[in-house]
């Protein structure tokens, strides 16, 4: 049996709610992007139907792409706009669109499996 690969070294999403997230023990307010384990503010509104391809430029860079982007769409899952879905398809980047609580769980699982996973999360 081959040795197990080490877990992808990114801080986990410890908690979410009250308009923000706790990642690696640090509280972050509002929507966030997790890119290679780094947390940054993601300047989008609360309406997932208003998302545009330009909101995902960081995630669609052809020189440095993740295996999958987990998209947390707030309290309820809705389909992201067709243009956003098509941009991910064209870039060859997987997109998993979920409600934010489920997206946080999926992100932690995939990161723990050493997957190159990034996240874009609207706060709940």
Z-matrix of the N, CA and C atoms (Angstrom, degrees):
N
C 1 1.450
C 2 1.531 1 108.70
N 3 1.350 2 118.14 1 126.97
C 4 1.468 3 120.05 2 -179.27
C 5 1.526 4 110.81 3 -67.95
N 6 1.340 5 116.49 4 153.08
C 7 1.471 6 118.68 5 178.27
C 8 1.519 7 110.90 6 -65.16
N 9 1.301 8 114.78 7 148.54
C 10 1.466 9 120.82 8 179.95
C 11 1.528 10 109.93 9 -75.73
N 12 1.318 11 116.14 10 136.44
C 13 1.466 12 120.56 11 178.35
C 14 1.525 13 109.69 12 -67.50
N 15 1.328 14 117.46 13 144.65
C 16 1.467 15 119.04 14 177.93
C 17 1.523 16 110.55 15 -66.45
N 18 1.316 17 115.75 16 151.71
C 19 1.469 18 120.68 17 178.78
C 20 1.520 19 110.09 18 -62.53
N 21 1.311 20 115.40 19 145.28
C 22 1.461 21 121.84 20 175.28
C 23 1.518 22 107.66 21 -59.90
N 24 1.291 23 116.60 22 127.03
C 25 1.457 24 121.17 23 -171.76
C 26 1.529 25 111.81 24 -85.87
N 27 1.300 26 115.77 25 80.28
C 28 1.464 27 121.82 26 174.56
C 29 1.516 28 107.76 27 -130.41
N 30 1.322 29 117.10 28 151.03
C 31 1.462 30 118.12 29 178.15
C 32 1.527 31 110.31 30 -69.91
N 33 1.323 32 117.30 31 142.02
C 34 1.462 33 120.09 32 179.04
C 35 1.524 34 111.75 33 -77.49
N 36 1.317 35 114.96 34 159.28
C 37 1.462 36 120.63 35 169.27
C 38 1.519 37 105.30 36 -80.91
N 39 1.325 38 115.93 37 108.45
C 40 1.464 39 121.55 38 -175.93
C 41 1.525 40 112.02 39 -79.03
N 42 1.330 41 116.76 40 -35.60
C 43 1.467 42 120.92 41 -175.86
C 44 1.522 43 109.08 42 -161.22
N 45 1.338 44 114.79 43 161.63
C 46 1.461 45 121.14 44 176.19
C 47 1.511 46 107.79 45 -149.70
N 48 1.323 47 116.21 46 157.42
C 49 1.460 48 121.94 47 179.30
C 50 1.512 49 110.86 48 128.30
N 51 1.322 50 116.19 49 172.81
C 52 1.468 51 122.15 50 -177.94
C 53 1.527 52 111.87 51 52.78
N 54 1.342 53 116.10 52 35.45
C 55 1.458 54 120.74 53 174.98
C 56 1.510 55 115.79 54 80.03
N 57 1.331 56 117.93 55 18.13
C 58 1.459 57 118.94 56 -179.90
C 59 1.516 58 112.94 57 -166.96
N 60 1.332 59 114.78 58 -164.85
C 61 1.459 60 122.89 59 -173.98
C 62 1.525 61 109.32 60 -140.43
N 63 1.338 62 116.52 61 153.53
C 64 1.460 63 121.42 62 168.55
C 65 1.520 64 106.55 63 -116.72
N 66 1.324 65 115.12 64 120.36
C 67 1.459 66 121.40 65 -176.49
C 68 1.520 67 108.05 66 -127.60
N 69 1.315 68 115.61 67 123.37
C 70 1.453 69 119.57 68 -177.83
C 71 1.518 70 112.19 69 57.23
N 72 1.332 71 116.61 70 30.77
C 73 1.457 72 121.90 71 178.47
C 74 1.515 73 115.40 72 85.10
N 75 1.332 74 118.31 73 0.79
C 76 1.472 75 122.41 74 -177.61
C 77 1.530 76 109.34 75 -112.08
N 78 1.327 77 116.93 76 132.48
C 79 1.469 78 122.75 77 179.87
C 80 1.528 79 110.36 78 -81.76
N 81 1.339 80 116.09 79 134.60
C 82 1.467 81 123.63 80 176.98
C 83 1.519 82 107.46 81 -127.91
N 84 1.320 83 117.27 82 127.06
C 85 1.466 84 122.52 83 -179.18
C 86 1.522 85 110.89 84 -90.15
N 87 1.323 86 116.07 85 145.22
C 88 1.458 87 121.61 86 173.92
C 89 1.519 88 113.15 87 78.66
N 90 1.325 89 115.07 88 -171.12
C 91 1.462 90 121.95 89 179.79
C 92 1.520 91 109.60 90 -67.64
N 93 1.333 92 115.50 91 144.12
C 94 1.463 93 120.28 92 -178.74
C 95 1.521 94 110.75 93 -134.44
N 96 1.328 95 114.05 94 159.24
C 97 1.456 96 122.60 95 170.15
C 98 1.522 97 106.99 96 -119.74
N 99 1.312 98 116.20 97 134.70
C 100 1.465 99 122.70 98 174.52
C 101 1.521 100 106.88 99 -110.77
N 102 1.327 101 116.25 100 111.90
C 103 1.455 102 122.14 101 -176.66
C 104 1.522 103 107.92 102 -125.60
N 105 1.320 104 116.75 103 115.01
C 106 1.466 105 122.35 104 -175.80
C 107 1.521 106 111.86 105 50.51
N 108 1.310 107 116.75 106 38.03
C 109 1.453 108 121.82 107 177.40
C 110 1.512 109 115.09 108 85.08
N 111 1.325 110 117.42 109 -10.09
C 112 1.467 111 121.21 110 178.57
C 113 1.525 112 109.28 111 -87.16
N 114 1.314 113 115.70 112 136.53
C 115 1.464 114 121.32 113 -180.00
C 116 1.518 115 108.40 114 -98.74
N 117 1.320 116 115.51 115 132.09
C 118 1.471 117 119.61 116 175.05
C 119 1.522 118 108.82 117 -140.28
N 120 1.300 119 114.94 118 153.56
C 121 1.466 120 119.53 119 175.38
C 122 1.525 121 107.94 120 -62.54
N 123 1.323 122 115.71 121 143.01
C 124 1.466 123 121.74 122 177.00
C 125 1.523 124 106.26 123 -118.25
N 126 1.324 125 117.47 124 102.50
C 127 1.474 126 120.90 125 -171.40
C 128 1.527 127 113.84 126 -76.98
N 129 1.325 128 115.22 127 74.68
C 130 1.465 129 121.17 128 175.81
C 131 1.520 130 108.03 129 -125.34
N 132 1.306 131 116.13 130 161.41
C 133 1.459 132 120.41 131 177.27
C 134 1.517 133 111.23 132 -80.59
N 135 1.314 134 115.25 133 -171.02
C 136 1.465 135 120.82 134 -178.33
C 137 1.526 136 113.03 135 -89.13
N 138 1.332 137 118.08 136 -9.98
C 139 1.461 138 121.50 137 -177.58
C 140 1.525 139 110.16 138 -93.30
N 141 1.332 140 118.69 139 107.06
C 142 1.459 141 119.84 140 -178.49
C 143 1.524 142 113.72 141 -64.77
N 144 1.328 143 117.60 142 -21.37
C 145 1.463 144 119.84 143 178.36
C 146 1.525 145 111.52 144 -71.18
N 147 1.335 146 117.28 145 -15.75
C 148 1.459 147 121.57 146 179.95
C 149 1.528 148 112.70 147 -91.40
N 150 1.325 149 117.85 148 0.48
C 151 1.459 150 120.23 149 179.61
C 152 1.526 151 110.10 150 -63.37
N 153 1.327 152 115.37 151 143.80
C 154 1.461 153 121.84 152 -179.97
C 155 1.526 154 109.13 153 -126.47
N 156 1.311 155 116.85 154 160.75
C 157 1.462 156 121.31 155 178.47
C 158 1.525 157 110.18 156 -55.09
N 159 1.316 158 117.78 157 -37.29
C 160 1.468 159 120.91 158 -179.39
C 161 1.529 160 112.58 159 -61.48
N 162 1.323 161 118.51 160 -22.08
C 163 1.468 162 121.70 161 176.96
C 164 1.525 163 112.14 162 -71.28
N 165 1.322 164 117.30 163 -11.35
C 166 1.464 165 121.69 164 -173.68
C 167 1.524 166 113.24 165 -118.40
N 168 1.333 167 118.22 166 17.91
C 169 1.463 168 120.57 167 -177.15
C 170 1.524 169 112.25 168 -54.75
N 171 1.317 170 117.28 169 -42.83
C 172 1.466 171 121.28 170 179.62
C 173 1.521 172 111.24 171 -58.94
N 174 1.319 173 117.17 172 -37.23
C 175 1.457 174 121.89 173 -175.17
C 176 1.528 175 113.14 174 -80.74
N 177 1.312 176 116.71 175 -17.04
C 178 1.460 177 121.12 176 -174.12
C 179 1.523 178 113.27 177 -109.00
N 180 1.321 179 118.24 178 9.83
C 181 1.462 180 123.06 179 179.88
C 182 1.527 181 109.15 180 -60.37
N 183 1.316 182 117.92 181 121.40
C 184 1.461 183 119.26 182 -175.70
C 185 1.527 184 114.50 183 -67.55
N 186 1.330 185 119.00 184 -18.58
C 187 1.462 186 121.53 185 -178.70
C 188 1.522 187 113.19 186 -83.06
N 189 1.308 188 117.88 187 -21.20
C 190 1.460 189 120.62 188 -173.72
C 191 1.521 190 109.01 189 -150.48
N 192 1.332 191 116.20 190 90.81
C 193 1.463 192 119.88 191 -174.34
C 194 1.524 193 110.81 192 -114.81
N 195 1.321 194 116.33 193 146.36
C 196 1.462 195 119.70 194 172.88
C 197 1.528 196 110.18 195 -80.12
N 198 1.325 197 115.71 196 170.09
C 199 1.469 198 120.12 197 171.75
C 200 1.522 199 109.93 198 -69.42
N 201 1.335 200 114.86 199 -41.42
C 202 1.460 201 120.48 200 -176.14
C 203 1.523 202 109.38 201 -151.60
N 204 1.322 203 115.36 202 146.48
C 205 1.466 204 122.17 203 171.57
C 206 1.519 205 106.84 204 -111.63
N 207 1.323 206 115.37 205 126.00
C 208 1.457 207 121.57 206 175.71
C 209 1.520 208 106.57 207 -94.32
N 210 1.311 209 116.18 208 119.50
C 211 1.459 210 122.64 209 -176.10
C 212 1.520 211 109.55 210 -106.48
N 213 1.327 212 116.14 211 114.66
C 214 1.458 213 122.03 212 176.75
C 215 1.515 214 109.59 213 -94.87
N 216 1.327 215 116.55 214 116.06
C 217 1.462 216 122.29 215 -170.50
C 218 1.524 217 114.47 216 -98.71
N 219 1.323 218 117.75 217 21.04
C 220 1.457 219 120.23 218 179.77
C 221 1.515 220 111.31 219 99.59
N 222 1.330 221 115.89 220 -153.97
C 223 1.468 222 121.24 221 -174.11
C 224 1.525 223 113.16 222 -70.38
N 225 1.330 224 117.40 223 -29.12
C 226 1.469 225 121.13 224 -179.07
C 227 1.519 226 109.22 225 -128.45
N 228 1.310 227 115.86 226 143.97
C 229 1.452 228 119.73 227 177.78
C 230 1.528 229 109.56 228 -78.41
N 231 1.305 230 115.12 229 135.15
C 232 1.462 231 123.41 230 172.92
C 233 1.527 232 106.16 231 -134.96
N 234 1.300 233 116.60 232 160.36
C 235 1.461 234 118.58 233 176.57
C 236 1.519 235 109.04 234 -73.13
N 237 1.330 236 117.47 235 131.73
C 238 1.464 237 118.57 236 173.03
C 239 1.529 238 109.01 237 -64.05
N 240 1.316 239 117.32 238 157.55
C 241 1.466 240 119.39 239 178.58
C 242 1.533 241 111.67 240 -53.98
N 243 1.317 242 115.72 241 147.59
C 244 1.469 243 121.53 242 -177.53
C 245 1.521 244 112.05 243 -56.66
N 246 1.326 245 118.02 244 -38.44
C 247 1.465 246 120.84 245 -179.43
C 248 1.527 247 111.17 246 -63.35
N 249 1.322 248 116.99 247 -36.08
C 250 1.468 249 121.16 248 178.03
C 251 1.529 250 109.41 249 -67.52
N 252 1.314 251 117.16 250 -47.92
C 253 1.470 252 120.71 251 179.11
C 254 1.526 253 110.66 252 -59.01
N 255 1.322 254 116.86 253 -42.18
C 256 1.462 255 120.74 254 -179.37
C 257 1.521 256 111.34 255 -66.69
N 258 1.318 257 118.10 256 -38.07
C 259 1.467 258 121.41 257 179.22
C 260 1.529 259 110.80 258 -62.16
N 261 1.318 260 117.35 259 -41.42
C 262 1.466 261 120.35 260 177.34
C 263 1.523 262 110.50 261 -66.19
N 264 1.304 263 117.26 262 -42.45
C 265 1.462 264 121.37 263 178.06
C 266 1.526 265 110.46 264 -60.48
N 267 1.329 266 116.58 265 -47.16
C 268 1.464 267 121.37 266 -179.99
C 269 1.525 268 111.95 267 -62.26
N 270 1.333 269 117.27 268 -34.15
C 271 1.465 270 121.83 269 -178.61
C 272 1.528 271 112.48 270 -82.32
N 273 1.319 272 117.18 271 -10.07
C 274 1.458 273 120.12 272 -178.57
C 275 1.516 274 113.66 273 73.13
N 276 1.327 275 116.45 274 28.70
C 277 1.464 276 122.40 275 178.99
C 278 1.521 277 108.06 276 -111.39
N 279 1.317 278 116.60 277 129.13
C 280 1.456 279 120.54 278 177.29
C 281 1.518 280 111.03 279 -67.40
N 282 1.314 281 117.06 280 144.61
C 283 1.462 282 122.52 281 178.51
C 284 1.521 283 108.51 282 -130.92
N 285 1.318 284 116.36 283 122.62
C 286 1.463 285 122.61 284 175.17
C 287 1.518 286 107.50 285 -113.57
N 288 1.317 287 117.84 286 108.29
C 289 1.465 288 122.99 287 -178.63
C 290 1.523 289 108.99 288 -98.37
N 291 1.332 290 115.85 289 121.09
C 292 1.462 291 122.86 290 -175.43
C 293 1.518 292 109.23 291 -141.51
N 294 1.332 293 116.93 292 169.90
C 295 1.460 294 117.76 293 167.71
C 296 1.532 295 106.83 294 -68.13
N 297 1.321 296 117.10 295 156.70
C 298 1.462 297 120.38 296 -173.19
C 299 1.527 298 113.70 297 -59.61
N 300 1.342 299 120.52 298 -43.46
C 301 1.466 300 117.92 299 177.84
C 302 1.535 301 113.03 300 -57.18
N 303 1.326 302 117.32 301 -44.89
C 304 1.467 303 120.48 302 178.50
C 305 1.524 304 110.91 303 -66.19
N 306 1.331 305 117.18 304 -38.36
C 307 1.462 306 120.97 305 179.36
C 308 1.528 307 111.13 306 -61.39
N 309 1.323 308 117.26 307 -39.76
C 310 1.469 309 120.65 308 178.21
C 311 1.526 310 110.38 309 -62.52
N 312 1.311 311 117.24 310 -43.55
C 313 1.468 312 120.71 311 179.49
C 314 1.530 313 111.10 312 -65.09
N 315 1.323 314 116.93 313 -45.05
C 316 1.465 315 120.72 314 -179.76
C 317 1.522 316 110.35 315 -63.56
N 318 1.320 317 117.57 316 -42.36
C 319 1.465 318 120.95 317 177.51
C 320 1.527 319 110.03 318 -56.16
N 321 1.321 320 117.34 319 -50.02
C 322 1.466 321 120.55 320 -178.43
C 323 1.529 322 111.63 321 -61.16
N 324 1.325 323 117.17 322 -40.58
C 325 1.470 324 120.26 323 179.49
C 326 1.521 325 110.55 324 -64.66
N 327 1.323 326 117.48 325 -49.44
C 328 1.465 327 120.65 326 -177.91
C 329 1.521 328 111.79 327 -64.99
N 330 1.324 329 117.56 328 -40.34
C 331 1.466 330 120.49 329 177.42
C 332 1.526 331 110.16 330 -63.31
N 333 1.328 332 117.02 331 -38.57
C 334 1.457 333 121.29 332 178.14
C 335 1.517 334 113.28 333 -67.31
N 336 1.327 335 116.57 334 -21.37
C 337 1.471 336 122.22 335 176.98
C 338 1.524 337 111.76 336 -91.19
N 339 1.319 338 117.11 337 11.58
C 340 1.466 339 123.61 338 178.91
C 341 1.526 340 112.60 339 66.30
N 342 1.324 341 117.49 340 27.22
C 343 1.465 342 121.22 341 174.76
C 344 1.521 343 108.96 342 -82.55
N 345 1.299 344 116.70 343 149.07
C 346 1.463 345 120.46 344 175.20
C 347 1.523 346 106.68 345 -84.95
N 348 1.323 347 115.86 346 88.68
C 349 1.457 348 122.79 347 -175.03
C 350 1.518 349 109.10 348 -114.33
N 351 1.320 350 115.36 349 135.73
C 352 1.454 351 122.44 350 173.15
C 353 1.522 352 106.64 351 -117.28
N 354 1.318 353 116.61 352 164.73
C 355 1.462 354 119.51 353 -179.53
C 356 1.518 355 110.66 354 -139.18
N 357 1.310 356 115.19 355 147.96
C 358 1.464 357 124.32 356 171.48
C 359 1.519 358 105.08 357 -127.97
N 360 1.334 359 116.59 358 114.29
C 361 1.458 360 120.51 359 -168.52
C 362 1.521 361 112.08 360 -127.17
N 363 1.328 362 116.38 361 122.05
C 364 1.459 363 122.25 362 172.14
C 365 1.521 364 106.86 363 -84.60
N 366 1.313 365 116.96 364 130.34
C 367 1.465 366 121.62 365 -175.69
C 368 1.522 367 111.74 366 -66.75
N 369 1.327 368 114.85 367 150.86
C 370 1.467 369 122.37 368 173.68
C 371 1.511 370 108.77 369 -121.48
